[in-house]
Amino acid sequence: MLNVYKGFVLLSALLLTACATTQPQLEGRPGTDFTIDELKQRAEMASYAGAHRDALLQYQQILDKEPDNVEALIGAGEALLAAEQHLRAENYFERALKIEPMNLQAREARALSWLMSGKYSAAQKSLLNMVDDGIERWRMWNALGVVADVFGDYSAAVAYYKRALLLEPRSATLLNNLGYSMMMAHQYVDAEATLREALVSAPGDLRAVNNLSLSIAWQGRYADAIEQLTGVMDAAAANNNIGYVAYLRADYLQAKEFFKKAIRLRPVYYVKAAKNLEMVNDKLLRQ
């Protein structure tokens, strides 16, 4: 059986920067002794370009000179977080917080490292402590939304993402996360509108397209849902996914047709659709 939903809340959405497909190397003569300010500028430039490895190297050079430099500790942690090295990132944030226990960025980023490592309860507790302190940061609200999604509290997730969007109103990531949670909370019309808005901000975003197609399918507009997926997903997988939504809607005859089409499109090895077809046939027999 195909689980349509799990995995759609992408934790990488929590990061400030996305991983670049290519990471430009910084120029500089071998053995050049840069000042702290120069290293900081180079680190910030590398982070902006998505060259997280280079950013980490610059921050480490600062720390070689000043081991208790909180800004460099947080910067190194953020670079590791963006590179999805969550445990190493957590170590840097912990070091920063020993020096400045109430540093907002370090508190937030440590909670993100916990979240991305699967320490959901610890992350939620830390983030809610920030809320109690009256802090307003979009990553904080987004992270709380992701935790709520993980725990299946989709109404709370919707509220958190809306708070985040007050601070980052055009964020495609936040709009996609909000649309996903709305869909899971059975707010299909609102989910569709929100996901279409996400695609205005980020045309062609695969996560948003996929979630949009599911929100449309949940409204029974299967042809429109398939059309959304055309060109961005394998046709057999698209028919299988939309067929599974039809199955969840108890539209068994329509689901059967989607699963049969998925098998026709990939008859040799598309096992998922075959299992789903067996499942829907069993439902029809019981009826």
Secondary structure per residue as TSV (DSSP state, phi and psi in degrees):
chain	resnum	aa	ss	phi	psi
A	1	M	-	360.0	137.4
A	2	L	-	-89.9	126.0
A	3	N	-	-88.0	108.6
A	4	V	S	-70.9	-31.7
A	5	Y	S	-98.8	-41.8
A	6	K	T	-62.9	134.7
A	7	G	T	103.5	-10.0
A	8	F	-	-79.7	-21.3
A	9	V	S	-84.9	102.9
A	10	L	-	-87.8	120.5
A	11	L	G	-71.7	-20.6
A	12	S	G	-61.6	-17.3
A	13	A	G	-65.6	-13.6
A	14	L	G	-77.0	-17.1
A	15	L	S	-76.2	153.7
A	16	L	S	-73.2	-35.1
A	17	T	S	-126.9	154.9
A	18	A	-	-97.5	153.5
A	19	C	-	-70.1	128.6
A	20	A	-	-80.4	148.8
A	21	T	S	-71.2	-32.2
A	22	T	S	-124.5	142.6
A	23	Q	-	-116.9	101.5
A	24	P	-	-62.7	140.1
A	25	Q	-	-86.4	141.5
A	26	L	-	-74.7	144.3
A	27	E	-	-85.4	150.2
A	28	G	-	165.1	142.7
A	29	R	-	-70.8	141.0
A	30	P	T	-56.6	134.8
A	31	G	T	81.8	3.8
A	32	T	-	-64.8	131.3
A	33	D	-	-99.4	95.3
A	34	F	-	-80.4	153.2
A	35	T	-	-75.8	167.6
A	36	I	H	-57.3	-45.8
A	37	D	H	-63.3	-40.1
A	38	E	H	-65.9	-41.6
A	39	L	H	-64.2	-39.0
A	40	K	H	-62.4	-45.0
A	41	Q	H	-62.6	-42.2
A	42	R	H	-65.2	-38.7
A	43	A	H	-64.8	-43.9
A	44	E	H	-64.3	-40.2
A	45	M	H	-63.5	-42.8
A	46	A	H	-64.5	-42.1
A	47	S	H	-62.0	-43.5
A	48	Y	H	-61.3	-36.0
A	49	A	T	-81.4	-4.3
A	50	G	T	81.9	10.0
A	51	A	-	-88.8	73.9
A	52	H	H	-66.6	-32.3
A	53	R	H	-64.3	-44.7
A	54	D	H	-64.4	-41.1
A	55	A	H	-59.8	-43.7
A	56	L	H	-61.1	-41.3
A	57	L	H	-61.9	-40.9
A	58	Q	H	-66.3	-43.7
A	59	Y	H	-65.4	-35.9
A	60	Q	H	-66.5	-34.1
A	61	Q	H	-66.8	-36.7
A	62	I	H	-62.9	-43.0
A	63	L	H	-69.0	-26.6
A	64	D	H	-63.8	-34.1
A	65	K	H	-84.2	-40.3
A	66	E	-	-134.8	86.9
A	67	P	T	-59.2	-23.3
A	68	D	T	-103.0	21.2
A	69	N	-	-73.5	103.7
A	70	V	H	-62.0	-41.7
A	71	E	H	-60.6	-40.7
A	72	A	H	-70.6	-37.6
A	73	L	H	-60.9	-45.0
A	74	I	H	-67.8	-41.5
A	75	G	H	-61.2	-42.7
A	76	A	H	-63.5	-41.2
A	77	G	H	-63.4	-41.3
A	78	E	H	-64.7	-38.3
A	79	A	H	-63.0	-42.3
A	80	L	H	-68.6	-36.6
A	81	L	H	-63.5	-42.6
A	82	A	H	-65.2	-29.7
A	83	A	T	-87.4	7.5
A	84	E	T	63.7	30.3
A	85	Q	-	-101.5	75.8
A	86	H	H	-67.1	-39.8
A	87	L	H	-69.0	-41.9
A	88	R	H	-64.9	-39.7
A	89	A	H	-61.0	-43.9
A	90	E	H	-56.8	-38.4
A	91	N	H	-60.6	-41.8
A	92	Y	H	-66.4	-40.6
A	93	F	H	-66.6	-38.1
A	94	E	H	-62.7	-41.5
A	95	R	H	-62.5	-41.6
A	96	A	H	-64.8	-39.2
A	97	L	H	-73.7	-22.7
A	98	K	H	-67.3	-28.3
A	99	I	H	-88.3	-43.5
A	100	E	-	-129.3	85.4
A	101	P	T	-58.7	-24.9
A	102	M	T	-106.1	15.8
A	103	N	-	-62.7	120.1
A	104	L	H	-64.2	-45.6
A	105	Q	H	-66.2	-39.2
A	106	A	H	-67.2	-39.8
A	107	R	H	-63.2	-46.4
A	108	E	H	-64.1	-48.1
A	109	A	H	-65.8	-36.5
A	110	R	H	-63.1	-41.4
A	111	A	H	-61.6	-37.8
A	112	L	H	-65.9	-39.6
A	113	S	H	-63.8	-38.2
A	114	W	H	-64.2	-44.9
A	115	L	H	-60.5	-45.0
A	116	M	H	-72.7	-15.7
A	117	S	T	-93.6	-0.3
A	118	G	T	88.8	10.1
A	119	K	-	-90.1	68.6
A	120	Y	H	-65.1	-44.9
A	121	S	H	-66.2	-41.6
A	122	A	H	-63.8	-42.5
A	123	A	H	-62.9	-45.5
A	124	Q	H	-61.5	-44.1
A	125	K	H	-61.3	-44.0
A	126	S	H	-65.1	-42.8
A	127	L	H	-66.4	-39.8
A	128	L	H	-67.6	-30.3
A	129	N	H	-63.2	-37.2
A	130	M	H	-66.0	-38.7
A	131	V	H	-61.3	-44.0
A	132	D	H	-61.6	-27.3
A	133	D	T	-82.8	2.1
A	134	G	T	78.9	21.9
A	135	I	-	-83.4	141.1
A	136	E	-	-126.7	104.1
A	137	R	-	-140.5	136.2
A	138	W	H	-65.2	-38.2
A	139	R	H	-64.7	-35.0
A	140	M	H	-61.9	-50.0
A	141	W	H	-64.9	-39.1
A	142	N	H	-63.3	-43.0
A	143	A	H	-63.4	-40.2
A	144	L	H	-62.8	-36.5
A	145	G	H	-63.2	-42.2
A	146	V	H	-64.3	-42.8
A	147	V	H	-60.6	-44.2
A	148	A	H	-61.4	-39.9
A	149	D	H	-62.1	-44.4
A	150	V	H	-59.4	-39.1
A	151	F	T	-84.2	-0.5
A	152	G	T	79.4	14.3
A	153	D	-	-96.2	76.4
A	154	Y	H	-71.4	-31.2
A	155	S	H	-64.0	-41.7
A	156	A	H	-65.3	-39.8
A	157	A	H	-60.2	-42.8
A	158	V	H	-57.5	-45.4
A	159	A	H	-63.1	-41.5
A	160	Y	H	-66.0	-44.6
A	161	Y	H	-64.4	-34.8
A	162	K	H	-65.9	-36.4
A	163	R	H	-64.2	-41.4
A	164	A	H	-63.1	-39.1
A	165	L	H	-69.1	-20.7
A	166	L	H	-65.5	-26.9
A	167	L	H	-95.8	-29.2
A	168	E	S	-132.4	73.9
A	169	P	T	-66.6	-20.8
A	170	R	T	-107.6	13.1
A	171	S	-	-69.3	117.8
A	172	A	H	-65.3	-35.3
A	173	T	H	-61.7	-47.9
A	174	L	H	-65.4	-41.3
A	175	L	H	-63.4	-39.8
A	176	N	H	-65.5	-44.4
A	177	N	H	-62.3	-41.4
A	178	L	H	-63.1	-45.3
A	179	G	H	-61.0	-40.5
A	180	Y	H	-59.8	-48.0
A	181	S	H	-66.3	-38.0
A	182	M	H	-60.3	-42.5
A	183	M	H	-63.1	-43.6
A	184	M	H	-68.4	-23.7
A	185	A	T	-88.9	10.1
A	186	H	T	68.3	23.3
A	187	Q	-	-97.0	67.1
A	188	Y	H	-68.3	-39.3
A	189	V	H	-66.4	-46.1
A	190	D	H	-64.0	-37.8
A	191	A	H	-61.7	-45.1
A	192	E	H	-59.4	-46.2
A	193	A	H	-62.3	-41.9
A	194	T	H	-67.1	-40.9
A	195	L	H	-70.9	-31.9
A	196	R	H	-65.8	-36.5
A	197	E	H	-65.9	-37.8
A	198	A	H	-61.0	-39.1
A	199	L	H	-73.1	-21.3
A	200	V	H	-68.8	-41.0
A	201	S	H	-73.6	-32.6
A	202	A	S	-139.7	78.4
A	203	P	T	-56.9	133.3
A	204	G	T	82.8	2.4
A	205	D	-	-58.5	120.8
A	206	L	H	-64.8	-37.3
A	207	R	H	-64.2	-44.5
A	208	A	H	-67.3	-40.5
A	209	V	H	-61.3	-44.8
A	210	N	H	-64.2	-47.1
A	211	N	H	-64.5	-37.7
A	212	L	H	-61.4	-44.3
A	213	S	H	-61.3	-38.7
A	214	L	H	-68.1	-40.0
A	215	S	H	-64.7	-34.6
A	216	I	H	-70.4	-43.2
A	217	A	H	-61.2	-37.4
A	218	W	T	-64.4	-19.2
A	219	Q	T	-90.0	2.6
A	220	G	T	86.1	6.5
A	221	R	-	-95.1	72.0
A	222	Y	H	-66.4	-41.0
A	223	A	H	-62.4	-41.6
A	224	D	H	-63.7	-38.0
A	225	A	H	-64.6	-45.1
A	226	I	H	-61.9	-41.4
A	227	E	H	-60.0	-38.6
A	228	Q	H	-60.3	-35.5
A	229	L	H	-84.5	-12.5
A	230	T	T	-60.7	125.3
A	231	G	T	91.8	-14.2
A	232	V	T	-117.0	-8.7
A	233	M	S	-146.4	147.2
A	234	D	-	-52.7	133.3
A	235	A	H	-60.4	-36.6
A	236	A	H	-66.0	-44.1
A	237	A	H	-64.1	-38.6
A	238	A	H	-62.3	-46.3
A	239	N	H	-65.5	-36.6
A	240	N	H	-65.6	-44.6
A	241	N	H	-64.2	-46.9
A	242	I	H	-68.1	-33.6
A	243	G	H	-63.1	-35.9
A	244	Y	H	-68.6	-37.2
A	245	V	H	-62.8	-43.2
A	246	A	H	-59.4	-39.1
A	247	Y	H	-62.5	-44.8
A	248	L	H	-64.5	-28.0
A	249	R	T	-82.0	3.9
A	250	A	T	65.4	23.1
A	251	D	-	-94.1	70.9
A	252	Y	H	-68.3	-39.7
A	253	L	H	-63.7	-41.8
A	254	Q	H	-67.4	-40.6
A	255	A	H	-59.6	-42.1
A	256	K	H	-58.7	-41.9
A	257	E	H	-64.8	-39.7
A	258	F	H	-65.2	-43.0
A	259	F	H	-66.3	-39.8
A	260	K	H	-63.5	-39.0
A	261	K	H	-67.1	-39.4
A	262	A	H	-59.6	-40.2
A	263	I	H	-68.8	-39.8
A	264	R	H	-61.6	-37.7
A	265	L	H	-71.2	-32.2
A	266	R	S	-137.7	69.9
A	267	P	T	-68.7	-23.5
A	268	V	T	-78.0	-44.2
A	269	Y	T	-132.7	11.4
A	270	Y	-	-86.5	80.6
A	271	V	H	-70.2	-36.6
A	272	K	H	-59.1	-46.3
A	273	A	H	-64.5	-37.4
A	274	A	H	-63.8	-42.0
A	275	K	H	-65.7	-39.5
A	276	N	H	-66.5	-37.1
A	277	L	H	-64.2	-41.8
A	278	E	H	-60.5	-39.9
A	279	M	H	-64.4	-43.7
A	280	V	H	-73.6	-33.7
A	281	N	H	-63.0	-38.3
A	282	D	H	-63.0	-40.3
A	283	K	H	-61.7	-43.9
A	284	L	H	-66.4	-38.0
A	285	L	H	-63.9	-39.9
A	286	R	H	-66.6	-34.2
A	287	Q	-	-68.3	360.0
